[in-house]
Amino acid sequence: MAFVERRPAEMAGNPFSMIGDEWMLITAGDETRCNTMTASWGGLGVLWNKPVSFIFVRPQRYTRSFIEAQEKYTLSFFDPEWKKQLGYLGRVSGRDENKIENAGLTVAFSDGAPYFEQARLVLVCRKLYRQDLEQACFVDSKTDRDSYPEQDYHRLYVGEVLRVLEREK
């Protein structure tokens, strides 16, 4: 099946359930090498008069080096039958094995950014901003203690949503 390009405002789905419950894959790289990670934290909205995504990546994640090296990243959303594979992709590091192949996913590219043919929805994003979260900026110290006992603070990336690709039904 093919993908149809939509405007961001036409995107189907509730971002709260899509990200928090169904999860997404954050993917970056190029045609020679790419990596992906499962994420259940993030957001979609409007900032600087652009449709944007907000993603958060811990320093120890292998995918972070790919995001840093590239101008673009993708967010891929899947139908429920892929939840087991998304769990696997969140547990296993691409440093240790070819987890994309082992999960049965096929890499495709849009505007030079990798995504997965099996996804139902893909957002192609261009990095606009990045900043590490800082302990001193937490207003709620309980959130800091509960989420960062190792003080391995996420790096926030804001990306402009350039393309929305939705699988034809």
Order of alpha helices (4+ residues) and beta strands (2+ residues): beta-alpha-beta-beta-beta-beta-alpha-beta-alpha-alpha-beta-beta-beta-alpha-beta
